């Protein structure tokens, strides 16, 4: 996520008319703290401190981490390029806006986590006990969901068979 976020920030900075040096700096100074925050979340999940596949703890984590990442990014960018480039409407508005954005970021992070991370974990499962745990957890859930669907189908079939 950090690398993708950094590329997006750098690209948007360049598209917004900032110089190449400022755009590269903006991308790099966003990518690194965002990557560290993402790794922190993954470590909390891996150690069992946060549950897997639940949006609320992820949203709460990013409600704190995302604004911190953005404030650090903006502060460093302000030192490099000036406050007009980093926070054109002032720090208070900037921080409040980042808190609002954090929920959208958390939902996107959760979606990527649910849809792409399992593919990666599947490849790592034989040599990584945490990935193996995640895959087993998801396979157990898939089995339970399939049994529940079968139970509902068989219950619906028996009800239609009696009335006909």
C-alpha positions in Angstrom: 0.0 0.0 0.0 2.8 2.4 0.8 4.4 2.1 -2.7 1.0 2.5 -4.4 0.1 5.4 -2.2 3.5 7.1 -2.9 3.1 6.7 -6.6 -0.4 8.2 -6.5 0.7 11.1 -4.4 3.8 11.8 -6.6 1.7 11.5 -9.7 -1.0 13.9 -8.4 1.7 16.3 -7.2 3.2 16.4 -10.7 -0.2 16.6 -12.4 -1.0 19.5 -10.0 1.9 21.5 -11.4 4.6 20.9 -8.7 8.1 20.4 -9.9 9.6 17.0 -10.5 11.8 17.2 -7.4 8.8 18.1 -5.1 6.7 15.4 -6.7 9.3 12.7 -6.1 9.9 14.0 -2.6 6.1 14.0 -1.9 5.7 10.5 -3.2 8.7 9.1 -1.2 7.8 10.9 2.0 4.2 9.5 1.8 5.2 6.0 0.8 7.6 5.3 3.6 5.4 6.2 6.6 2.3 4.6 5.0 4.2 1.4 4.4 5.4 1.4 8.1 1.8 2.0 9.3 0.6 -0.8 7.1 3.3 -3.1 8.4 2.3 -2.2 11.9 -1.3 -3.2 11.2 -0.2 -6.5 9.7 2.0 -7.2 12.8 -0.9 -6.6 15.1 -3.1 -9.0 13.1 -0.3 -11.6 12.9 0.2 -11.4 16.7 -3.5 -11.8 17.3 -3.9 -8.3 18.8 -6.5 -7.4 16.0 -8.9 -9.9 14.5 -8.6 -10.9 10.8 -11.3 -9.8 8.3 -13.1 -7.3 10.6 -13.6 -3.8 9.4 -14.1 -1.9 12.7 -10.7 -2.6 14.2 -9.1 -1.8 10.9 -11.1 1.5 10.6 -10.1 2.5 14.2 -6.4 1.7 13.5 -6.4 3.8 10.3 -8.4 6.6 12.0 -5.3 7.2 14.1 -2.5 6.0 11.7 -3.6 7.7 8.5 -3.8 11.2 9.9 -0.5 10.7 11.7 1.1 9.5 8.4 -0.4 12.5 6.5 0.6 15.1 9.2 4.2 13.7 9.1 4.2 13.7 5.4 2.8 17.3 5.2 5.2 18.6 7.8 8.3 17.2 6.0 6.9 18.4 2.7 6.3 21.8 4.2 9.9 22.0 5.2 11.0 21.0 1.7 8.6 22.9 -0.5 6.9 25.4 1.8 3.5 25.3 3.6 1.6 26.5 0.5 2.4 23.3 -1.2 1.8 21.0 1.8 -1.2 22.6 3.6 -2.7 25.4 1.6 -5.7 25.9 3.9 -4.1 25.6 7.3 -3.2 22.8 9.7 -6.5 22.5 11.5 -8.6 22.0 8.4 -5.9 19.7 7.1 -6.0 17.4 10.1 -9.8 17.3 10.3 -9.9 16.4 6.6 -7.4 13.6 7.1 -9.5 12.1 9.9 -12.5 12.1 7.6 -10.4 10.5 4.8 -9.1 7.8 7.0 -12.4 5.9 7.0 -12.4 5.7 3.2 -8.8 4.6 3.3 -9.6 1.9 5.8 -12.4 0.6 3.7 -10.1 0.4 0.7 -7.4 -1.2 2.7 -9.9 -3.7 4.1 -11.1 -4.5 0.5 -7.6 -5.1 -0.7 -6.8 -7.1 2.4 -9.9 -9.3 1.8 -9.5 -9.7 -2.0 -5.7 -9.8 -2.7 -3.9 -10.7 0.5 -5.3 -14.3 0.6 -3.8 -15.1 -2.8 -0.4 -14.0 -1.4 -0.9 -15.9 1.8 -1.8 -19.0 -0.1 1.6 -19.0 -1.8 3.4 -18.4 1.6 1.4 -20.9 3.7 4.0 -23.7 3.6 6.9 -21.6 4.9 5.1 -18.9 6.9 3.0 -20.0 10.0 1.1 -16.7 10.1 0.0 -17.1 6.4 -0.9 -20.7 7.1 -3.1 -19.6 10.0 -4.8 -17.0 7.8 -5.5 -19.5 5.0 -6.8 -22.1 7.5 -9.0 -19.5 9.0 -10.5 -18.6 5.7 -10.9 -22.2 4.5 -12.7 -23.0 7.8 -15.1 -20.1 7.2 -15.7 -21.1 3.6 -16.5 -24.7 4.8 -19.0 -23.4 7.4 -20.6 -21.1 4.9 -21.0 -23.9 2.3 -22.5 -26.2 5.0 -25.0 -23.5 5.9 -26.0 -23.0 2.2 -26.5 -26.7 1.9 -28.6 -26.8 5.0 -30.8 -24.0 3.7 -31.1 -25.7 0.3 -32.1 -29.0 1.8 -34.6 -27.3 4.2 -36.2 -25.4 1.3 -36.3 -28.5 -0.9 -38.0 -30.6 1.9 -40.6 -27.8 2.4 -41.5 -27.7 -1.3 -41.5 -31.5 -1.6 -44.2 -31.8 1.2 -46.6 -29.2 -0.2 -46.7 -30.5 -3.8 
